[in-house]
Amino acid sequence: MADYDLVVRGGTVASGLGTMRCDIGIRGGRIVALAESIPGGAATLDAGGLLVLPGGVDTHCHIEEPSRGGYTSAGGAPATEVTVQEESFGSASVSAFAGGTTSVVCFVPQWKGEGILPRLADYEARAARGMVDYSFHQIISDATDDVLEREVPEVVARGIRSLKVFLTYEPLHLSDEAFLKVLVTARRHGCLVTVHCENYAAINWRTEALLKAGLTAPKYHAWSRPPVVEREATHRAIALAELVDQPIQVFHVSCAEAAEEIARAQHRGVKVWGETCPQYLALAAADMDRPGFDGAAYMCSPSPRSAEEQGRVWEMIRRGTLDVVSSDHCGFSMHRPGAGKQAGGTAVPFRDIPNGIPGLAARLPILFSEGVSKGRISLDHFVRLTATNPARLMGLAPRKGAIAIGGDADLALWDPKKKVTITNALMQHAIDYTPYEGLEVTGWPVATVRRGTVVMRDGVVQAEPGTGRFLARGPYDFIAPRGLLPDGFDAAPRLE
């Protein structure tokens, strides 16, 4: 009997803990040996001339997310009943593996006026049909006492350790008072809070003015939400989190102004982390300035900024202020009449066009090409941004995010010199376009291994539906509160 189920030989291993030339021995889906040379193995995978990276950990994905009375995250239409994304956990798993990602964290919805447990049960069943390993953030859009006091503890008991809140979007946004209640609840139960930071009232006010002025095209989406509304909401979210001593992560930071608010708080010792996405490094507001409806393909929130702002976001990555790069995969098809981006027709104002873009398979190639290949960041930094840091922040380490003995054997074998022009077909998702069509990248995944099984080789994905595993998260010290409150006064117990 062979000592190993699979041996990966001859590669340069960027482990998340440093880079070395070694072989990897895998048994029972886990890494059990790292050595200069490992003989034997029931199967081998030749990594000669390749980099061997931890499988990507994408902690911000909207996949098969049901919606009611509005748009789904991928291809839905206005509805009074439940609608579901065209991007299923099956198709998203294929796209993830094609791009070198092996683990995702996606979102359980909550609908206004309802609790969270029925939606959680439905979403668990959907996710179980996929192939990629997965965990959840629980969205809180209606912070009732019953949800916070009765249902959140049940959610935590089922292995979910992060709550998601929106400071904008109808009908998702929370008032400051409701946000404070969620922060206190998260602190009590040992959860991280992740936040979409944009000012709801300011965006609505500016949108109404744009529409009255006849400025309705997709490009005015960026005008409706300039950096100042993201900066203000980021500052406010951090201040309220600091008030109750609750760690938070600020999602999809698009501009240096917002990142500077995070940096200032980090300098004070506040537990706040910042995430950005490839769309803020490779797309710009000018991409929305296209004839007719074409600009809708690039609409997401926060909006892509200027080309100059991309450079400032890169600087915040290099400083470590932004220490996670996720995809915020949230795809709506462009060319399906009555669905996706066209759900309301091609003549609707920007306000009524679903915003969000697909990016699950594109995340790692774009960041590697724009970052490592162009000398903006090191290979080790790339691994930290895309695997090690998100796994640690979400309580998935040491099982995920690094190549280390005892961890899951999740690997991406990477050809750092391979030049590829991105096409929608290469993304292998269910969406009918990619905003990165025609972008040439240097560096591409040629094989993906999930828990010791080769699930992608040379772009061909082979995995059985239902083989993804739920990643339950227990308590972990990394997101523990600091134990510091203004004046030492804890208001929360006195308000219960």
C-alpha positions in Angstrom: 0.0 0.0 0.0 1.4 3.4 -1.0 2.3 5.9 1.8 0.5 8.7 -0.1 -2.6 9.0 -2.2 -1.0 11.7 -4.2 2.4 13.3 -4.4 2.9 16.7 -6.1 6.5 16.7 -7.3 9.0 19.2 -8.6 7.2 22.5 -7.9 8.1 25.8 -6.2 5.8 25.9 -3.3 4.5 29.3 -2.1 3.0 28.0 1.1 1.7 31.1 2.7 4.6 30.7 5.2 7.3 31.3 2.7 8.5 29.9 -0.7 10.6 26.7 -1.1 11.3 23.9 -3.6 9.7 20.8 -2.2 7.4 17.8 -2.9 4.0 17.5 -1.2 2.7 14.2 0.2 -1.1 13.9 0.5 -3.1 11.3 2.3 -6.8 11.2 3.2 -7.3 14.7 1.7 -4.7 16.3 3.9 -1.1 17.4 3.6 1.0 14.9 5.6 4.5 15.5 4.2 6.7 18.3 2.8 10.1 17.2 1.8 12.9 17.8 -0.8 12.0 14.5 -2.4 9.0 12.2 -1.6 9.1 8.7 -3.2 6.2 6.6 -4.0 2.6 7.7 -4.1 -0.5 6.0 -5.5 -0.7 8.9 -8.0 1.7 11.8 -8.9 1.2 15.2 -10.2 4.2 16.8 -12.0 4.7 20.4 -11.0 8.0 20.9 -12.7 8.4 24.5 -13.8 5.3 25.5 -11.9 4.4 27.3 -8.8 2.3 25.4 -6.2 0.0 27.8 -4.4 -2.7 27.2 -1.7 -6.1 26.9 -3.3 -7.7 30.3 -3.4 -10.0 31.3 -0.5 -12.7 33.7 -1.8 -14.6 35.1 1.2 -17.0 37.3 -0.7 -19.2 35.5 -3.3 -22.9 35.7 -4.1 -23.9 32.3 -5.4 -27.4 31.0 -6.0 -28.7 33.6 -3.6 -32.5 33.8 -3.5 -34.3 37.1 -3.6 -37.8 38.2 -3.0 -39.5 41.4 -4.3 -36.3 42.5 -6.1 -33.4 41.4 -8.2 -31.4 38.3 -7.6 -27.6 38.6 -7.6 -27.2 36.9 -11.0 -29.9 37.0 -13.6 -33.0 37.7 -11.7 -35.9 40.0 -12.4 -38.3 42.1 -10.3 -40.6 39.7 -8.6 -43.1 39.3 -5.8 -42.2 35.7 -5.3 -38.8 34.0 -4.8 -36.3 34.2 -7.6 -33.0 32.5 -7.7 -29.7 33.2 -9.4 -28.8 31.5 -12.7 -25.4 30.9 -11.1 -25.9 27.7 -9.1 -23.4 26.2 -6.7 -22.7 23.7 -9.4 -21.7 26.2 -12.0 -19.9 28.4 -9.5 -17.9 25.4 -8.3 -16.7 24.9 -11.9 -15.8 28.5 -12.3 -14.0 28.5 -9.0 -11.9 25.5 -9.8 -11.1 26.9 -13.3 -9.6 29.9 -11.6 -7.7 28.1 -8.9 -10.1 28.7 -6.0 -11.1 25.8 -3.7 -13.1 27.5 -0.9 -15.7 30.2 -0.8 -17.8 32.1 1.7 -21.1 33.3 0.4 -24.3 34.9 1.8 -27.4 33.6 3.4 -30.2 36.2 2.7 -32.6 37.7 5.2 -35.8 39.4 3.9 -37.4 42.3 5.7 -40.2 41.1 7.9 -38.9 37.6 8.2 -36.5 35.6 10.3 -33.3 34.0 9.1 -33.6 30.3 9.9 -36.0 29.3 7.1 -33.7 30.9 4.5 -30.6 29.3 6.1 -32.2 25.8 5.8 -33.0 26.5 2.1 -29.5 27.8 1.4 -27.8 24.9 3.1 -29.6 22.6 0.8 -28.6 24.6 -2.3 -24.9 24.8 -1.3 -24.7 21.0 -0.6 -25.2 20.3 -4.3 -21.9 22.0 -5.2 -18.3 20.9 -5.4 -16.4 23.8 -3.9 -15.9 23.8 -0.1 -18.0 26.6 1.4 -19.0 28.6 4.4 -21.6 31.3 5.0 -22.0 34.9 6.1 -25.4 35.6 7.6 -27.0 38.8 6.2 -28.9 40.8 8.8 -31.3 43.2 7.1 -34.0 43.3 9.7 -32.5 43.4 13.2 -35.5 42.5 15.3 -35.1 41.3 18.8 -36.3 37.8 17.8 -33.6 37.6 15.1 -30.8 38.8 17.3 -31.7 37.1 20.6 -33.2 33.8 19.4 -32.1 33.1 15.8 -28.5 34.4 15.7 -27.4 32.0 18.5 -28.8 29.1 16.4 -26.9 30.3 13.3 -23.7 30.5 15.3 -24.3 27.0 16.7 -24.5 25.8 13.1 -21.0 27.0 12.4 -21.5 30.5 11.0 -19.2 33.1 12.5 -19.8 36.2 10.4 -22.7 38.6 10.1 -23.1 40.8 7.0 -24.7 44.3 7.1 -25.4 46.9 4.5 -25.3 50.6 5.1 -27.0 51.2 1.7 -29.4 49.5 -0.7 -33.1 49.2 -0.4 -34.4 47.0 1.3 -31.1 45.8 2.9 -29.7 48.9 4.7 -29.7 49.2 8.5 -30.0 52.4 10.5 -27.2 53.3 12.8 -29.3 52.1 15.8 -29.9 48.7 14.1 -26.2 48.4 13.1 -25.2 49.0 16.8 -27.6 46.2 17.8 -26.0 43.8 15.3 -22.5 44.8 16.5 -23.4 44.1 20.2 -25.0 40.7 19.2 -21.9 39.8 17.3 -19.6 40.6 20.2 -21.8 38.5 22.5 -21.6 35.5 20.3 -18.0 35.8 19.0 -18.8 36.7 15.4 -17.0 39.0 12.9 -19.2 41.7 11.3 -18.6 42.4 7.6 -19.9 45.8 6.3 -20.9 47.3 2.9 -20.0 50.9 3.6 -21.8 53.5 1.5 -24.1 56.3 2.7 -27.7 55.3 1.9 -29.3 58.7 2.2 -26.6 60.5 0.3 -26.7 58.1 -2.6 -30.5 58.4 -2.9 -30.4 62.2 -2.7 -27.7 62.4 -5.4 -29.5 59.8 -7.6 -32.7 61.7 -7.5 -30.9 64.9 -8.6 -29.2 63.1 -11.5 -32.4 61.6 -12.7 -34.2 65.0 -12.6 -31.3 66.4 -14.7 -31.9 63.7 -17.3 -28.6 61.9 -16.5 -29.8 58.4 -16.6 -27.1 56.3 -18.5 -25.1 53.6 -16.8 -22.0 55.9 -16.5 -24.0 58.0 -14.0 -24.0 55.1 -11.6 -20.5 56.3 -10.6 -21.7 59.9 -10.2 -24.4 58.7 -7.8 -21.9 57.3 -5.3 -18.6 59.2 -5.4 -15.8 58.3 -3.0 -17.0 60.7 -0.3 -20.1 58.6 0.4 -17.9 55.5 0.8 -15.4 57.4 3.0 -18.2 58.8 5.3 -19.8 55.4 5.8 -16.5 53.7 6.4 -15.6 56.2 9.1 -19.1 55.8 10.6 -19.0 52.0 10.6 -15.5 52.0 12.3 -16.6 54.6 14.9 -19.7 52.6 15.9 -17.7 49.3 16.0 -15.1 51.0 18.2 -17.9 52.3 20.4 -18.9 48.8 21.3 -15.5 47.1 20.9 -16.6 44.8 18.0 -14.1 43.8 15.2 -15.3 44.4 11.6 -14.1 43.9 8.1 -14.9 46.6 5.5 -15.9 45.0 2.2 -14.8 46.0 -1.3 -12.9 49.1 -0.6 -12.7 51.0 -3.9 -10.7 54.1 -3.0 -7.8 55.4 -0.9 -10.1 57.8 1.0 -12.0 54.9 2.6 -8.8 52.9 3.0 -7.2 55.8 4.9 -10.1 55.7 7.4 -9.2 52.0 8.0 -5.5 52.8 8.3 -6.2 55.5 10.9 -8.3 53.1 13.0 -5.7 50.4 12.7 -3.1 52.9 14.0 -5.3 53.4 17.0 -5.3 49.6 17.5 -8.9 49.1 16.4 -9.6 45.6 15.0 -10.7 46.6 11.5 -9.7 44.9 8.3 -10.1 46.1 4.7 -10.9 44.1 1.6 -10.7 45.1 -2.1 -11.5 43.4 -5.4 -10.0 43.0 -8.9 -12.6 45.4 -10.3 -11.0 48.2 -8.4 -7.6 47.3 -9.9 -8.5 46.5 -13.5 -11.8 48.4 -14.3 -12.5 52.2 -14.2 -15.6 54.4 -14.2 -14.8 55.2 -17.8 -15.7 51.6 -18.7 -19.4 52.5 -18.0 -19.2 55.3 -20.5 -20.3 53.2 -23.5 -23.0 53.5 -26.1 -26.5 52.5 -25.1 -26.8 49.8 -22.5 -23.2 48.4 -22.9 -21.9 50.3 -19.8 -24.2 48.3 -17.6 -21.7 45.4 -17.9 -19.3 47.3 -15.5 -21.8 48.4 -12.9 -21.0 47.4 -9.3 -21.1 49.0 -5.9 -19.0 50.8 -4.8 -18.4 51.9 -8.4 -15.1 51.5 -10.2 -13.1 54.7 -9.8 -10.5 56.5 -12.0 -7.4 54.9 -13.4 -5.4 57.1 -11.0 -7.4 55.7 -8.1 -6.3 52.2 -9.0 -2.7 53.2 -8.3 -3.7 54.5 -4.9 -5.6 51.3 -4.1 -2.5 49.3 -5.0 -0.5 51.4 -2.6 -3.0 50.6 0.2 -2.5 46.9 -0.6 1.3 47.2 -0.5 1.0 49.0 2.9 -1.1 46.1 4.3 -4.1 48.3 5.0 -6.1 46.3 2.5 -5.1 42.7 3.3 -7.7 40.6 1.5 -8.6 40.5 -2.2 -12.0 38.8 -2.9 -14.1 38.6 -6.1 -17.4 39.9 -4.8 -18.7 37.6 -7.5 -22.3 38.9 -8.2 -23.1 38.2 -11.8 -26.1 39.3 -13.9 -26.2 38.3 -17.5 -26.2 41.1 -20.1 -28.0 39.6 -23.1 -31.0 37.8 -21.8 -34.1 40.0 -22.4 -36.3 40.3 -19.3 -33.6 38.8 -17.0 -30.2 39.8 -15.6 -29.0 43.3 -16.3 -31.9 43.7 -18.8 -34.6 42.7 -16.2 -36.2 46.1 -16.5 -35.3 46.7 -20.1 -32.4 48.5 -21.8 -33.9 51.9 -21.5 -34.2 52.0 -17.7 -32.2 54.6 -15.7 -29.0 53.4 -14.0 -30.9 53.3 -10.6 -32.9 50.3 -11.8 -30.1 48.3 -13.4 -28.9 45.5 -11.1 -25.2 46.2 -10.2 -22.7 43.5 -9.7 -20.2 41.7 -11.9 -19.0 38.1 -12.2 -15.4 37.5 -11.1 -14.9 34.1 -9.4 -12.6 32.6 -12.0 -10.9 35.9 -12.9 -9.8 36.9 -9.4 -6.5 35.1 -9.1 -5.3 35.5 -12.7 -5.9 39.2 -12.7 -4.3 39.8 -9.3 -1.3 37.6 -10.2 -0.8 39.4 -13.5 -1.4 42.9 -12.3 0.4 42.3 -9.0 3.1 39.7 -9.2 3.9 39.7 -13.0 4.1 43.5 -13.0 6.2 43.7 -9.9 3.7 45.5 -7.7 3.6 42.8 -5.0 5.6 39.7 -4.2 4.5 36.1 -4.7 4.2 35.6 -1.0 2.1 38.8 -0.7 -0.2 37.4 -3.4 -0.7 34.2 -1.5 -1.5 36.1 1.7 -4.1 38.3 -0.1 -5.9 35.5 -1.8 -5.7 32.6 0.6 -3.8 32.9 3.9 -5.3 36.2 5.2 -8.9 35.5 4.3 -8.7 32.0 5.8 -7.3 33.4 9.0 -9.8 36.2 9.3 -12.8 33.9 8.7 -11.7 31.2 11.1 -10.8 28.7 8.4 -7.1 28.5 9.3 -5.1 26.3 9.7 -7.4 24.0 7.7 -7.4 26.3 4.7 -5.3 29.1 3.2 -1.7 27.6 3.5 0.3 24.6 2.4 1.2 23.1 5.8 1.2 19.7 7.3 -2.2 18.9 8.7 -4.1 21.3 6.5 -6.4 20.3 3.7 -4.6 19.5 0.4 -6.1 22.4 -1.5 -3.6 23.5 -4.2 -3.4 25.6 -7.4 -0.6 24.7 -9.8 0.3 27.8 -11.5 2.2 28.6 -14.7 3.7 32.0 -14.0 4.7 32.7 -17.6 1.6 31.5 -19.4 -0.1 34.4 -21.3 -3.8 34.1 -21.6 -6.4 36.5 -23.1 -9.5 36.3 -20.9 -12.8 35.3 -22.6 -16.1 34.5 -21.1 -15.7 30.8 -22.1 -12.6 30.5 -19.9 -14.5 31.8 -16.9 -16.8 28.7 -17.1 -19.6 30.4 -15.1 -23.3 30.6 -15.9 -23.2 34.3 -16.7 -23.2 35.3 -20.4 -20.3 37.8 -20.2 -17.2 38.8 -18.3 -16.2 42.5 -17.9 -12.6 41.4 -18.3 -13.2 40.1 -21.9 -10.0 40.7 -23.9 -7.7 41.4 -21.0 -4.4 39.7 -21.4 -2.9 38.2 -18.2 0.4 36.6 -17.5 0.1 33.7 -15.1 -2.6 31.1 -15.2 -3.7 28.0 -13.1 -3.1 24.7 -15.0 -4.4 22.4 -12.3 -6.5 22.7 -9.1 -6.5 20.2 -6.3 -9.3 20.1 -3.7 -8.7 18.0 -0.6 -6.2 15.8 -2.5 -8.4 15.3 -5.6 -7.5 16.9 -8.9 -10.6 18.8 -9.9 -9.2 20.8 -12.8 -6.5 20.1 -15.3 -5.7 22.3 -18.3 -9.1 24.1 -17.9 -11.1 20.9 -17.8 -13.1 20.6 -14.5 -14.0 17.2 -13.3 -15.8 17.0 -9.9 -18.8 15.2 -8.6 -21.9 17.3 -7.6 -22.4 17.2 -3.9 -18.7 16.7 -3.0 -18.2 20.2 -1.5 -18.0 20.3 2.2 -19.5 22.9 4.6 -16.7 24.6 6.6 -18.2 25.0 10.1 -16.4 27.7 12.1 -16.1 27.6 15.8 -14.8 30.4 18.1 -11.3 31.8 17.3 -9.1 34.3 19.0 -8.2 36.4 16.0 -11.5 38.3 16.0 -11.8 38.5 19.8 -12.7 42.1 21.1 -9.8 44.1 22.5 -11.6 44.7 25.9 -11.5 48.4 25.5 -14.5 50.6 25.7 -14.9 54.4 25.9 -14.6 55.4 29.6 -14.7 51.7 30.4 -18.5 51.8 30.2 -20.3 48.9 28.5 -23.7 50.2 27.4 -24.9 47.0 25.9 -25.9 45.0 29.1 -27.8 48.1 30.4 -29.9 48.3 27.3 -31.0 44.6 27.3 
